[in-house]
Amino acid sequence: MISTERIYEIEEKDFLGIFQKAWTHGPSATIGGFPAGQKAHPVAVIRYEGRLREVYPAQVEFKEGMKND
């Protein structure tokens, strides 16, 4: 699960891209519930403290002087 509270301030070289994370889910166990299907949302992949992390794109901020306007 991705924590949404943290903001990651990184350099541009540590930003690897935005990708779609998708997975399938089975049908609801209740009668008349939702059918089986797929869920998906965008994630940003970054290098932070020597590790690769999956975060929400809104959690990424570039350090001053690294922004391309």
N, C-alpha and C positions, 0 to 999 in steps of 0.2 A: 504494500500500500504506500502511496506517495503522501508525504506530509505536505500540506499546503501552506503552512505558516512560515516556513523558512524562506528567506531570499538569498540566493547564491550570487555573490558579486565575483565575477570571473573575467579573465582576459579573453579576447576573441579567439586565441589559439586553443583555448580549452572548451570552446563551444563546438560540438561535433555535428549538430543538426537537429532538425525536428522530424519526427517519424510518427507513424500511426501504430498504436498498440491496439491489437484486436484479439478477442477471444470469444469462444462459443459458450453458450449456456443451455442447459436442458430445459424442458418445459416445467411450468409451475406444478407443484405437487397437489394443488387444490383444484377441484372440479371447476371448469370454466376459467381457469387462470391463464396466464400468458403462454404462448407457444414457445418452442425452442427457437433460438436465434443467435444473433451475434451482437456484441457490444464493441465499441471502438472509441478511442479518444486520442488526441495528439499528445506526444511527450517530447521533451527536449532531452538530449543525451549530452551530458557535460563531464569533463574531467575535473574532479574536486578532491583536494587532499590526497592525490595519488590514486583515486578510485574512479571508476565510471559510475555515474548516477543517472537515474531516470527521474526527471522532475517535470512539473507542469511548465509550459513555456512562460507563463506570467511570473514565475519564480526567478527567472534569469535576469540579472542586471550586469551590464558590462562596466568594468572599472573606468573611471574618468580618463579621457584621452583615447579610449578604444572604440568609441561610437563612430559609425559611418553615417553622417547626416546627408 
